[in-house]
């Protein structure tokens, strides 16, 4: 089966990188086409304009805008003129390596399932640039406590953005329900092509399907079944972005019994056929 025509870039389990975006962008020209990462990706712009597309949704680029991306999301940039800001990449286990619950990031609204919450125009009261500068200084003069301090600065940034731009009803990030949700989403990412029923995931989490459904509605605002369907649809769109991959192969990769069933499923939730979606892309 042909590989999708986008690249995946990863990093080690406990890694974090902090850089000025201008320098990062100049040093990574291979990142300009559509690609995805296996780590969390955070961008804050202080200069420039253009467009940034994440999982087929486009957003403008302008000063004061911040982007939060989860592992696995596809994205690409198009910039108009010079651009600068800050970029932070951190592995899914970065916080865990500093003695902090690894599920903590997923408790914030901007790392949730609604992609519109991943991109924010920060208000004047949300002063994040000093935090980025402090993180950058820690990477330039590292010592035994640098990673821990960067972790605390990153959490300060998360709290500031959450407090200023979302209702202050953040769930207990390191609590039982947040950990369950984190584990559920990881299981869906791993098994979405083969397991489509909430009860199958509930069994792996040792909870009842009703508990899982209530958990998703409480923390995400959608039922567990929709979380699974949305993940299948997202992967379908990613695979369809590879124009050399026949629709029959896309259906087979996603474990649909035949291509006609896949086409019906895709049209029901995307509002268009896979072929039309591909042509628009």
N, C-alpha and C positions, 0 to 999 in steps of 0.2 A: 504494500500500500504506500503511495507517495506520502512523504512527510509534508505537513502544513508549511507554507512558505512564510514562516516567521520564526525568529530565533528566540530561545529562552536563555536568559542570563542568570546565573546563580552566585551564591557566596557561601562561605563556610558557616557552620552552625552558630557560632557566637560572634559573627562579624557585624561591624557597623562602619559605614563610611559617611563622612560629612565633608562637603566641599562647596565652594562658590560655584554657582551653576554655569557661569561663563567658562570657567576653567574645565569643569566636568564635561560640558557640551563640546568644547574644542578637542578634548582628549578622547572622545568617544563618538566619532562620526558614524560608526557602524550601528549606533542606536537610533539613527534618524528614521529608517523604515519601520513599519509596524513590527513590534516585538513584544515580548512579555518577560517578566522577572519571576523568580522563585522567592523573592523577598519583598518586604514592605518598602514602598517607594514614596518619598515625601518631597514635594517641590514647592518653593515659595518664591514668587517673582517680585523683584524690586524695579525691574526695567524691562521694557519690550512689549511687543504685541504679536498677535498671530492666533493660532488655534491649536488646541490639544484635544485629541480624540482618545477616549477611554472606552473600550468594549463597545465600539460603534456609536457612541454618543459624543458629540463635539461640544467643546466649551471654549470661550475666548481666553486669551492670555493677556493679562494687563497687570501693572504694578499693584501689589497688595493682594493678589490672588494666590490661594494656596490649594494644592492638590494632594489628596491622600489616596494611595493605591495599595490594595491588598495583593498578596502573592497570586500570580496566575493571570492577572488582568492584562489584556492586550492594550497597547497604546502607541501613539505616534505623535510627533510634533510637526508643526509648520510655523515658522517664525517670520515676522516682518521686521527686518532690521536687527540691530544689536539687542541682546537679551541678557539679563543677569538676575541673580537671586541666590538661593541656597538649595542644596539637594542633600537629603539624608536617605541612605539605604540601610535597613537593618534586617537581620535574619529572623525568621519566626521564633527562634529560641534565644534571641539576644537577651530579652528580659529575664528569662529563666536562668541564664548563665550568671546573671547578677543577683540571683536570689529573689527575684520578683516573679509572681505568677505569670506564665507565658500567655494566659488568656486575657491579660489586662487590656491590651490594645483593642481587642474586639468588643470591649464594653463601651467604647466611645462611638457616638452616632456617626461620625465621619468614616468609620471603618465598617459600617453596617451594609445591608443589602441594597439600600436605595442609592443608586449611583449619583443622583443629584446632590446628595449630602456629602459626597467625596470632594466636591469643588466649592470653595467658598471665597467670596470677596470679603476680606477681613475689614472690620470697622477700625476707626482710628484708635479706639480704646484697647484693641487687642495688640499689645506690643510684643511681637514675637521675634523681631530682628535681634534684640539683645541676647535672647536665648540661643539663636543660631550662632551668633558671634562667640558666645561662651563655649558652645559645643565645638566650634571650629578651633578655638584656642586649646581645648583639651586634646584634640587630635594632633595638634602641632607640637605640643609639649607633653607627651604621654608619660604617665607614671602608673604605679600599681592601682590607683584609685580612679584613673581617667574614665574607664568604661562605666563604672558605677555612677560617676558624676554626670556623664553624658546621658545615662538612663534616667537619672532624676531630672535633668534639664528637659529631656524629651517628654517626660510625664508632665512637667510644669507647662510645657507648650500645649500638650493635649488638654489639660485641665482649663487653660486660658481660653482655648478655642471652643471647647464644649460649653463653658460657662457663658461666654459672650454670644454664642450663635445657636445654641439649642436649649430647650428647657432643662433646667437643672434637676433632672430626674434620673441621673446616671445610675444604673444598677450597680450593686456591689460587684466591682470588676473581678475581684479574686474569689467571689463567693461560689457556692455550689451550682446555682442556676447558670451563671456565666460560664463556668467550666463545662457544664453539660452542653450548653449551646456551642461553645468552641469545639468540643469533641464531635458534636453532631455535624457541624459544618466541615470539619476535617474528614469525617466519614463520607459525607456527600461528595466532597471533592474527589475522594478515592474511588467510590463505588457507584457514582450516579449513572454510569452506562449500564450497569447490571441490576441495580436495586432501585426500584421506583416507588416502593410503598413505605409510608412512614413506619408501619409496624415492623418492618425489617430493620430499620435503624434503631427503633425503640428497643428491640431485642438485644442489639449489640451494646446498647447503653444501659441495659438492665433496668429500664423504666417502662411504664405502660405507654401505648400509643396516645392515650388521652393526655398523659403528662407531657409528652413531647410536643403535642399540638398546642397545649396551653402555654408551654414554655416559649414556643416560637411566636405565638400571638402576643404574649406579654412583652417579650424583649425585642421582637422584630416587627410586630404588627401584621404578620401574615401567617397562615397555617403552615405546618411542616410540609405538606404536599406541594405547596407552591414553592418552597425553598428548593425542593428536589427538581420540580419542573423548570424553574428558572435556571438552574444549573445545567440541565439538559439543553435548554434553548440557547444558552450562552455558548456552550461547546459546539452546538450545531452551527451557530453563526461564525464561530472561529474556524471551523472546518470548511464551511462554505466559502470562506475568504481565500482558500486555496483553489484557484480556478481549474487546476489540473486534476482535482479530486472529483470523480463522478459522484452524483447524488446517491447512486446505489451504494458506493463505498462509504459515504457519510452515514447513511442509514445503517449499514452493517457495523461500522465503528461504534455507533451508539446503541447497538443491539436491538434495532427494530426488526421485526420479523420480515418485512419487505419494504421497498421504497415507497409504495403507495400509502402505507400506514404512516411512515415518517412524514410524507408530504402533507397528509391530513393533519397530523399532530402539529407540524410547523405552522401551517396556515391558521390553525385554530388559535395559537398563542402569539403569532407574529403578525397576523392579519394579512399575510401575503404568502405566496408560494416560495419554496427555496430557490427556484430558478429566477424569479423576479427579484428576490432579495439579492442574489448573487449579481445580477445585471446592474442593480442600483449601486452595489458596492464598487 
